[in-house]
């Protein structure tokens, strides 16, 4: 009656899914504003893009939880953000929009909007972009936790106290989401 997860090398195991539960493929997450996701709903997409871009999916999951508690906020309480992750407060929204325009067919004029005029960004796009950007930050700043610090309020001042506080929050979320 036990489920064993055997990994080889550096791969990150997928948390066990209850029997009979369909596993959604990346690209199938709902973009309904204010939808409350579970880790089980988000994990296939987080693991897929984390592994695709070479960023630890568990840290990415911890960051999504920190940013939104897995709720697809139309707009965060502070007027920033467009879903699972905030891009306004870390200076990445313009870069994200450029990425969408160049990588998503039919989105050549894409704009997420700002403040209370913001649109909800498809969760799959948010997770893919975050995995890509965090992978770049990880290489540039010396590892996945440094990447998390760079994500928080942008890449400047990677080693200030607020960013170390953010890193500790992410570590705590990872330990809670993935016990043992």
ROLOMI-536693 format. One record per atom (N, C-alpha, C): residue in three letters; chain; atom name; y, x, z. Coordinates in steps of 0.02 Angstrom, whole numbers. Layout:
REC  residu  chaine  atome      c2      c1      c3
REC     ALA       A     CA       Y       X       Z
...
This chain:
REC  residu  chaine  atome      c2      c1      c3
REC     UNK       A      N     -60      39       0
REC     UNK       A     CA       0       0       0
REC     UNK       A      C      63      41       0
REC     UNK       A      N      58     109       1
REC     UNK       A     CA     118     151       2
REC     UNK       A      C     139     170     -69
REC     UNK       A      N     204     181     -77
REC     UNK       A     CA     230     206    -140
REC     UNK       A      C     250     278    -129
REC     UNK       A      N     223     322    -170
REC     UNK       A     CA     241     392    -167
REC     UNK       A      C     285     409    -226
REC     UNK       A      N     336     448    -213
REC     UNK       A     CA     380     472    -266
REC     UNK       A      C     371     547    -270
REC     UNK       A      N     346     570    -325
REC     UNK       A     CA     334     641    -335
REC     UNK       A      C     382     665    -388
REC     UNK       A      N     424     714    -370
REC     UNK       A     CA     473     739    -417
REC     UNK       A      C     453     810    -437
REC     UNK       A      N     479     830    -496
REC     UNK       A     CA     468     898    -518
REC     UNK       A      C     535     932    -520
REC     UNK       A      N     541     986    -486
REC     UNK       A     CA     603    1026    -488
REC     UNK       A      C     663     987    -464
REC     UNK       A      N     717     988    -504
REC     UNK       A     CA     781     961    -483
REC     UNK       A      C     794     889    -502
REC     UNK       A      N     743     851    -524
REC     UNK       A     CA     758     782    -542
REC     UNK       A      C     769     740    -480
REC     UNK       A      N     809     688    -488
REC     UNK       A     CA     824     643    -433
REC     UNK       A      C     781     581    -440
REC     UNK       A      N     740     564    -389
REC     UNK       A     CA     698     506    -396
REC     UNK       A      C     738     441    -395
REC     UNK       A      N     712     392    -430
REC     UNK       A     CA     741     326    -428
REC     UNK       A      C     714     291    -366
REC     UNK       A      N     757     259    -326
REC     UNK       A     CA     731     223    -268
REC     UNK       A      C     681     171    -290
REC     UNK       A      N     629     158    -249
REC     UNK       A     CA     579     109    -269
REC     UNK       A      C     611      40    -280
REC     UNK       A      N     589       6    -332
REC     UNK       A     CA     612     -61    -347
REC     UNK       A      C     558    -110    -326
REC     UNK       A      N     576    -165    -294
REC     UNK       A     CA     525    -213    -275
REC     UNK       A      C     484    -236    -335
REC     UNK       A      N     419    -247    -327
REC     UNK       A     CA     377    -269    -383
REC     UNK       A      C     405    -332    -415
REC     UNK       A      N     401    -335    -481
REC     UNK       A     CA     424    -395    -517
REC     UNK       A      C     499    -396    -530
REC     UNK       A      N     536    -345    -506
REC     UNK       A     CA     608    -344    -516
REC     UNK       A      C     622    -308    -582
REC     UNK       A      N     655    -341    -631
REC     UNK       A     CA     670    -307    -693
REC     UNK       A      C     721    -251    -683
REC     UNK       A      N     712    -197    -717
REC     UNK       A     CA     758    -141    -713
REC     UNK       A      C     804    -143    -773
REC     UNK       A      N     870    -155    -762
REC     UNK       A     CA     915    -161    -819
REC     UNK       A      C     927     -93    -852
REC     UNK       A      N     935     -94    -917
REC     UNK       A     CA     951     -34    -954
REC     UNK       A      C    1026     -22    -950
REC     UNK       A      N    1048      41    -956
REC     UNK       A     CA    1120      53    -958
REC     UNK       A      C    1152      11   -1013
REC     UNK       A      N    1209     -17    -998
REC     UNK       A     CA    1244     -59   -1046
REC     UNK       A      C    1236    -133   -1032
REC     UNK       A      N    1198    -149    -980
REC     UNK       A     CA    1185    -219    -966
REC     UNK       A      C    1217    -243    -901
REC     UNK       A      N    1257    -203    -869
REC     UNK       A     CA    1289    -224    -806
REC     UNK       A      C    1344    -275    -821
REC     UNK       A      N    1348    -327    -781
REC     UNK       A     CA    1399    -377    -791
REC     UNK       A      C    1468    -348    -776
REC     UNK       A      N    1518    -372    -813
REC     UNK       A     CA    1586    -352    -800
REC     UNK       A      C    1625    -410    -769
REC     UNK       A      N    1590    -454    -736
REC     UNK       A     CA    1623    -510    -703
REC     UNK       A      C    1668    -484    -648
REC     UNK       A      N    1733    -501    -650
REC     UNK       A     CA    1778    -477    -598
REC     UNK       A      C    1754    -498    -529
REC     UNK       A      N    1756    -451    -483
REC     UNK       A     CA    1738    -461    -412
REC     UNK       A      C    1664    -474    -401
REC     UNK       A      N    1621    -457    -449
REC     UNK       A     CA    1549    -462    -440
REC     UNK       A      C    1527    -410    -389
REC     UNK       A      N    1486    -430    -341
REC     UNK       A     CA    1460    -384    -290
REC     UNK       A      C    1392    -359    -314
REC     UNK       A      N    1389    -294    -332
REC     UNK       A     CA    1326    -264    -353
REC     UNK       A      C    1287    -240    -292
REC     UNK       A      N    1223    -226    -303
REC     UNK       A     CA    1182    -191    -254
REC     UNK       A      C    1167    -122    -282
REC     UNK       A      N    1144     -77    -239
REC     UNK       A     CA    1124     -11    -263
REC     UNK       A      C    1068     -18    -314
REC     UNK       A      N    1022     -65    -302
REC     UNK       A     CA     966     -73    -349
REC     UNK       A      C     990     -94    -418
REC     UNK       A      N    1043    -134    -422
REC     UNK       A     CA    1070    -154    -486
REC     UNK       A      C    1104     -96    -522
REC     UNK       A      N    1140     -55    -484
REC     UNK       A     CA    1179      -1    -513
REC     UNK       A      C    1139      62    -525
REC     UNK       A      N    1086      73    -486
REC     UNK       A     CA    1051     137    -487
REC     UNK       A      C    1026     157    -556
REC     UNK       A      N     995     113    -596
REC     UNK       A     CA     971     137    -661
REC     UNK       A      C    1028     166    -704
REC     UNK       A      N    1086     136    -702
REC     UNK       A     CA    1143     160    -740
REC     UNK       A      C    1170     225    -710
REC     UNK       A      N    1177     227    -644
REC     UNK       A     CA    1202     287    -610
REC     UNK       A      C    1155     345    -623
REC     UNK       A      N    1089     334    -616
REC     UNK       A     CA    1040     388    -626
REC     UNK       A      C    1040     411    -699
REC     UNK       A      N    1044     363    -745
REC     UNK       A     CA    1043     380    -816
REC     UNK       A      C    1102     426    -835
REC     UNK       A      N    1162     404    -818
REC     UNK       A     CA    1221     444    -837
REC     UNK       A      C    1228     507    -795
REC     UNK       A      N    1211     504    -731
REC     UNK       A     CA    1213     564    -691
REC     UNK       A      C    1167     618    -721
REC     UNK       A      N    1106     598    -738
REC     UNK       A     CA    1060     646    -768
REC     UNK       A      C    1082     667    -837
REC     UNK       A      N    1109     621    -877
REC     UNK       A     CA    1132     638    -945
REC     UNK       A      C    1186     691    -943
REC     UNK       A      N    1232     685    -896
REC     UNK       A     CA    1289     732    -894
REC     UNK       A      C    1278     789    -844
REC     UNK       A      N    1222     789    -809
REC     UNK       A     CA    1207     845    -763
REC     UNK       A      C    1245     840    -697
REC     UNK       A      N    1257     779    -673
REC     UNK       A     CA    1290     771    -608
REC     UNK       A      C    1243     732    -562
REC     UNK       A      N    1240     754    -499
REC     UNK       A     CA    1194     725    -451
REC     UNK       A      C    1206     649    -444
REC     UNK       A      N    1158     608    -465
REC     UNK       A     CA    1168     535    -462
REC     UNK       A      C    1179     509    -391
REC     UNK       A      N    1149     542    -342
REC     UNK       A     CA    1158     518    -274
REC     UNK       A      C    1231     526    -251
REC     UNK       A      N    1262     581    -270
REC     UNK       A     CA    1332     592    -253
REC     UNK       A      C    1375     542    -291
REC     UNK       A      N    1359     529    -354
REC     UNK       A     CA    1395     479    -393
REC     UNK       A      C    1389     410    -360
REC     UNK       A      N    1329     392    -338
REC     UNK       A     CA    1319     328    -303
REC     UNK       A      C    1361     325    -239
REC     UNK       A      N    1363     381    -202
REC     UNK       A     CA    1404     383    -141
REC     UNK       A      C    1478     374    -156
REC     UNK       A      N    1500     402    -212
REC     UNK       A     CA    1570     395    -231
REC     UNK       A      C    1586     323    -253
REC     UNK       A      N    1541     292    -291
REC     UNK       A     CA    1552     223    -311
REC     UNK       A      C    1555     179    -249
REC     UNK       A      N    1511     192    -201
REC     UNK       A     CA    1511     153    -140
REC     UNK       A      C    1577     164    -102
REC     UNK       A      N    1601     225     -97
REC     UNK       A     CA    1663     240     -63
REC     UNK       A      C    1722     205     -96
REC     UNK       A      N    1723     207    -162
REC     UNK       A     CA    1780     180    -199
REC     UNK       A      C    1782     103    -198
REC     UNK       A      N    1723      70    -196
REC     UNK       A     CA    1723      -3    -206
REC     UNK       A      C    1673     -42    -164
REC     UNK       A      N    1630      -7    -126
REC     UNK       A     CA    1575     -41     -91
REC     UNK       A      C    1532     -79    -141
REC     UNK       A      N    1527     -53    -202
REC     UNK       A     CA    1488     -82    -257
REC     UNK       A      C    1516    -150    -280
REC     UNK       A      N    1579    -165    -266
REC     UNK       A     CA    1609    -227    -290
REC     UNK       A      C    1653    -212    -350
REC     UNK       A      N    1643    -250    -404
REC     UNK       A     CA    1680    -240    -466
REC     UNK       A      C    1749    -272    -459
REC     UNK       A      N    1792    -241    -419
REC     UNK       A     CA    1859    -268    -406
REC     UNK       A      C    1899    -273    -470
REC     UNK       A      N    1930    -331    -480
REC     UNK       A     CA    1976    -336    -537
REC     UNK       A      C    2034    -288    -525
REC     UNK       A      N    2063    -291    -466
REC     UNK       A     CA    2115    -244    -446
REC     UNK       A      C    2104    -229    -372
REC     UNK       A      N    2107    -166    -354
REC     UNK       A     CA    2098    -148    -284
REC     UNK       A      C    2156    -173    -242
REC     UNK       A      N    2147    -173    -177
REC     UNK       A     CA    2199    -198    -132
REC     UNK       A      C    2266    -164    -142
REC     UNK       A      N    2265    -100    -161
REC     UNK       A     CA    2328     -64    -170
REC     UNK       A      C    2358     -72    -240
REC     UNK       A      N    2328    -116    -281
REC     UNK       A     CA    2355    -128    -348
REC     UNK       A      C    2329     -79    -400
REC     UNK       A      N    2288     -32    -380
REC     UNK       A     CA    2259      16    -427
REC     UNK       A      C    2186      -4    -440
REC     UNK       A      N    2155      31    -484
REC     UNK       A     CA    2084      21    -496
REC     UNK       A      C    2070     -37    -542
REC     UNK       A      N    2012     -34    -572
REC     UNK       A     CA    1993     -82    -623
REC     UNK       A      C    1920    -100    -618
REC     UNK       A      N    1890     -95    -560
REC     UNK       A     CA    1819    -109    -555
REC     UNK       A      C    1787     -70    -499
REC     UNK       A      N    1736     -32    -516
REC     UNK       A     CA    1697       5    -466
REC     UNK       A      C    1732      69    -443
REC     UNK       A      N    1772      98    -486
REC     UNK       A     CA    1805     162    -471
REC     UNK       A      C    1879     156    -484
REC     UNK       A      N    1918     192    -445
REC     UNK       A     CA    1990     193    -456
REC     UNK       A      C    2010     251    -500
REC     UNK       A      N    2051     238    -550
REC     UNK       A     CA    2075     291    -594
REC     UNK       A      C    2150     301    -588
REC     UNK       A      N    2187     251    -564
REC     UNK       A     CA    2260     257    -558
REC     UNK       A      C    2281     309    -507
REC     UNK       A      N    2249     309    -449
REC     UNK       A     CA    2272     352    -395
REC     UNK       A      C    2251     425    -402
REC     UNK       A      N    2207     441    -449
REC     UNK       A     CA    2188     511    -459
REC     UNK       A      C    2212     539    -526
REC     UNK       A      N    2253     501    -561
REC     UNK       A     CA    2283     525    -623
REC     UNK       A      C    2236     527    -683
REC     UNK       A      N    2178     494    -679
REC     UNK       A     CA    2129     498    -733
REC     UNK       A      C    2130     439    -781
REC     UNK       A      N    2171     389    -768
REC     UNK       A     CA    2168     328    -809
REC     UNK       A      C    2185     343    -882
REC     UNK       A      N    2237     382    -896
REC     UNK       A     CA    2254     397    -966
REC     UNK       A      C    2199     435   -1000
REC     UNK       A      N    2167     482    -965
REC     UNK       A     CA    2111     520    -993
REC     UNK       A      C    2052     473   -1007
REC     UNK       A      N    2040     428    -960
REC     UNK       A     CA    1986     378    -970
REC     UNK       A      C    1999     336   -1032
REC     UNK       A      N    2060     311   -1039
REC     UNK       A     CA    2077     270   -1097
REC     UNK       A      C    2067     309   -1162
REC     UNK       A      N    2088     373   -1164
REC     UNK       A     CA    2077     415   -1224
REC     UNK       A      C    2003     421   -1238
REC     UNK       A      N    1963     432   -1185
REC     UNK       A     CA    1891     438   -1193
REC     UNK       A      C    1861     375   -1223
REC     UNK       A      N    1881     316   -1198
REC     UNK       A     CA    1856     253   -1225
REC     UNK       A      C    1875     247   -1299
REC     UNK       A      N    1938     263   -1316
REC     UNK       A     CA    1961     256   -1385
REC     UNK       A      C    1921     299   -1433
REC     UNK       A      N    1898     358   -1409
REC     UNK       A     CA    1863     404   -1454
REC     UNK       A      C    1787     398   -1451
REC     UNK       A      N    1760     365   -1400
REC     UNK       A     CA    1687     362   -1394
REC     UNK       A      C    1657     293   -1400
REC     UNK       A      N    1697     241   -1394
REC     UNK       A     CA    1670     173   -1395
REC     UNK       A      C    1693     139   -1460
REC     UNK       A      N    1646     126   -1505
REC     UNK       A     CA    1663      95   -1570
REC     UNK       A      C    1702      30   -1560
REC     UNK       A      N    1753      22   -1601
REC     UNK       A     CA    1794     -39   -1599
REC     UNK       A      C    1846     -39   -1544
REC     UNK       A      N    1854      16   -1509
REC     UNK       A     CA    1902      19   -1452
REC     UNK       A      C    1959      67   -1466
REC     UNK       A      N    1978      76   -1529
REC     UNK       A     CA    2029     125   -1548
REC     UNK       A      C    2097     112   -1516
REC     UNK       A      N    2111      51   -1495
REC     UNK       A     CA    2175      33   -1464
REC     UNK       A      C    2167      14   -1391
REC     UNK       A      N    2114      36   -1359
REC     UNK       A     CA    2098      14   -1291
REC     UNK       A      C    2151      34   -1240
REC     UNK       A      N    2167     -13   -1196
REC     UNK       A     CA    2210      -1   -1139
REC     UNK       A      C    2183     -42   -1081
REC     UNK       A      N    2175     -10   -1023
REC     UNK       A     CA    2149     -45    -964
REC     UNK       A      C    2203     -83    -928
REC     UNK       A      N    2265     -69    -943
REC     UNK       A     CA    2320    -102    -907
REC     UNK       A      C    2332     -67    -840
REC     UNK       A      N    2385     -87    -808
REC     UNK       A     CA    2405     -56    -745
REC     UNK       A      C    2421    -109    -693
REC     UNK       A      N    2415     -92    -630
REC     UNK       A     CA    2434    -137    -575
REC     UNK       A      C    2400    -204    -580
REC     UNK       A      N    2437    -256    -566
REC     UNK       A     CA    2407    -323    -566
REC     UNK       A      C    2394    -349    -637
REC     UNK       A      N    2417    -312    -688
REC     UNK       A     CA    2401    -329    -757
REC     UNK       A      C    2339    -293    -781
REC     UNK       A      N    2304    -260    -737
REC     UNK       A     CA    2245    -220    -755
REC     UNK       A      C    2188    -265    -777
REC     UNK       A      N    2148    -238    -823
REC     UNK       A     CA    2087    -272    -844
REC     UNK       A      C    2028    -240    -808
REC     UNK       A      N    1977    -278    -798
REC     UNK       A     CA    1915    -251    -768
REC     UNK       A      C    1881    -208    -821
REC     UNK       A      N    1867    -146    -804
REC     UNK       A     CA    1834    -100    -849
REC     UNK       A      C    1759    -110    -844
REC     UNK       A      N    1723    -115    -901
REC     UNK       A     CA    1651    -123    -897
REC     UNK       A      C    1620     -70    -851
REC     UNK       A      N    1578     -91    -804
REC     UNK       A     CA    1549     -44    -756
REC     UNK       A      C    1511      13    -789
REC     UNK       A      N    1477      -1    -844
REC     UNK       A     CA    1441      53    -878
REC     UNK       A      C    1488     108    -901
REC     UNK       A      N    1546      88    -928
REC     UNK       A     CA    1595     138    -950
REC     UNK       A      C    1621     178    -891
REC     UNK       A      N    1634     144    -836
REC     UNK       A     CA    1660     178    -776
REC     UNK       A      C    1611     231    -752
REC     UNK       A      N    1548     211    -748
REC     UNK       A     CA    1496     257    -723
REC     UNK       A      C    1485     315    -771
REC     UNK       A      N    1483     300    -836
REC     UNK       A     CA    1473     354    -885
REC     UNK       A      C    1531     404    -883
REC     UNK       A      N    1592     378    -884
REC     UNK       A     CA    1650     423    -883
REC     UNK       A      C    1651     464    -818
REC     UNK       A      N    1637     432    -762
REC     UNK       A     CA    1638     467    -698
REC     UNK       A      C    1586     523    -698
REC     UNK       A      N    1526     509    -723
REC     UNK       A     CA    1474     560    -726
REC     UNK       A      C    1495     619    -769
REC     UNK       A      N    1526     603    -827
REC     UNK       A     CA    1550     655    -872
REC     UNK       A      C    1604     697    -839
REC     UNK       A      N    1654     663    -811
REC     UNK       A     CA    1712     698    -781
REC     UNK       A      C    1690     738    -720
REC     UNK       A      N    1647     709    -678
REC     UNK       A     CA    1623     744    -619
REC     UNK       A      C    1581     805    -637
REC     UNK       A      N    1544     800    -691
REC     UNK       A     CA    1506     858    -715
REC     UNK       A      C    1554     914    -735
REC     UNK       A      N    1608     896    -770
REC     UNK       A     CA    1658     946    -789
REC     UNK       A      C    1690     977    -726
REC     UNK       A      N    1709     935    -678
REC     UNK       A     CA    1739     960    -616
REC     UNK       A      C    1690    1004    -578
REC     UNK       A      N    1626     985    -579
REC     UNK       A     CA    1576    1024    -543
REC     UNK       A      C    1572    1095    -570
REC     UNK       A      N    1573    1101    -636
REC     UNK       A     CA    1572    1167    -668
REC     UNK       A      C    1637    1205    -653
REC     UNK       A      N    1693    1170    -656
REC     UNK       A     CA    1758    1203    -648
REC     UNK       A      C    1772    1224    -576
REC     UNK       A      N    1748    1185    -527
REC     UNK       A     CA    1768    1196    -458
REC     UNK       A      C    1712    1219    -412
REC     UNK       A      N    1651    1228    -439
REC     UNK       A     CA    1599    1259    -399
REC     UNK       A      C    1547    1214    -367
REC     UNK       A      N    1534    1156    -396
REC     UNK       A     CA    1479    1115    -370
REC     UNK       A      C    1498    1042    -363
REC     UNK       A      N    1448    1000    -350
REC     UNK       A     CA    1459     928    -349
REC     UNK       A      C    1504     903    -293
REC     UNK       A      N    1503     935    -235
REC     UNK       A     CA    1548     913    -182
REC     UNK       A      C    1620     933    -196
REC     UNK       A      N    1629     991    -227
REC     UNK       A     CA    1696    1011    -248
REC     UNK       A      C    1721     963    -302
REC     UNK       A      N    1675     939    -345
REC     UNK       A     CA    1693     890    -396
REC     UNK       A      C    1717     826    -364
REC     UNK       A      N    1684     805    -311
REC     UNK       A     CA    1705     744    -275
REC     UNK       A      C    1775     754    -247
REC     UNK       A      N    1788     814    -221
REC     UNK       A     CA    1856     827    -194
REC     UNK       A      C    1907     825    -251
REC     UNK       A      N    1889     853    -310
REC     UNK       A     CA    1935     853    -367
REC     UNK       A      C    1947     781    -391
REC     UNK       A      N    1897     740    -387
REC     UNK       A     CA    1904     670    -409
REC     UNK       A      C    1955     633    -366
REC     UNK       A      N    1955     647    -302
REC     UNK       A     CA    1998     612    -255
REC     UNK       A      C    2070     635    -265
REC     UNK       A      N    2111     593    -292
REC     UNK       A     CA    2182     606    -306
REC     UNK       A      C    2195     658    -359
REC     UNK       A      N    2146     674    -399
REC     UNK       A     CA    2155     720    -454
REC     UNK       A      C    2133     791    -437
REC     UNK       A      N    2128     834    -488
REC     UNK       A     CA    2100     901    -478
REC     UNK       A      C    2145     950    -441
REC     UNK       A      N    2209     937    -433
REC     UNK       A     CA    2252     983    -396
REC     UNK       A      C    2234     983    -322
REC     UNK       A      N    2245    1038    -289
REC     UNK       A     CA    2233    1044    -216
REC     UNK       A      C    2163    1024    -196
REC     UNK       A      N    2113    1050    -231
REC     UNK       A     CA    2043    1034    -219
REC     UNK       A      C    2022    1047    -147
REC     UNK       A      N    2055    1094    -114
REC     UNK       A     CA    2033    1114     -47
REC     UNK       A      C    2078    1091       9
REC     UNK       A      N    2119    1040      -1
REC     UNK       A     CA    2161    1018      55
REC     UNK       A      C    2121     973     102
REC     UNK       A      N    2148     958     160
REC     UNK       A     CA    2111     923     212
REC     UNK       A      C    2092     852     192
REC     UNK       A      N    2134     817     155
REC     UNK       A     CA    2117     749     134
REC     UNK       A      C    2056     748      88
REC     UNK       A      N    2051     798      46
REC     UNK       A     CA    1994     801       1
REC     UNK       A      C    1930     819      38
REC     UNK       A      N    1934     861      89
REC     UNK       A     CA    1875     876     130
REC     UNK       A      C    1854     814     169
REC     UNK       A      N    1901     774     190
REC     UNK       A     CA    1885     711     224
REC     UNK       A      C    1848     665     176
REC     UNK       A      N    1871     661     114
REC     UNK       A     CA    1838     620      62
REC     UNK       A      C    1767     646      51
REC     UNK       A      N    1759     712      45
REC     UNK       A     CA    1693     741      36
REC     UNK       A      C    1646     720      93
REC     UNK       A      N    1670     722     154
REC     UNK       A     CA    1628     703     211
REC     UNK       A      C    1608     629     207
REC     UNK       A      N    1654     587     185
REC     UNK       A     CA    1637     516     176
REC     UNK       A      C    1581     508     124
REC     UNK       A      N    1586     546      69
REC     UNK       A     CA    1535     542      17
REC     UNK       A      C    1468     566      44
REC     UNK       A      N    1467     622      81
REC     UNK       A     CA    1405     647     111
REC     UNK       A      C    1374     594     156
REC     UNK       A      N    1415     561     196
REC     UNK       A     CA    1390     509     241
REC     UNK       A      C    1360     450     202
REC     UNK       A      N    1394     430     148
REC     UNK       A     CA    1368     374     108
REC     UNK       A      C    1301     393      76
REC     UNK       A      N    1296     454      50
REC     UNK       A     CA    1233     476      20
REC     UNK       A      C    1177     473      71
REC     UNK       A      N    1190     497     131
REC     UNK       A     CA    1139     495     183
REC     UNK       A      C    1120     424     202
REC     UNK       A      N    1167     378     200
REC     UNK       A     CA    1153     308     217
REC     UNK       A      C    1116     273     160
REC     UNK       A      N    1139     285      98
REC     UNK       A     CA    1108     252      41
REC     UNK       A      C    1039     279      25
REC     UNK       A      N    1027     343      40
REC     UNK       A     CA     964     376      23
REC     UNK       A      C     936     410      85
REC     UNK       A      N     914     371     135
REC     UNK       A     CA     889     402     196
REC     UNK       A      C     826     444     182
REC     UNK       A      N     822     500     218
REC     UNK       A     CA     763     543     211
REC     UNK       A      C     766     583     149
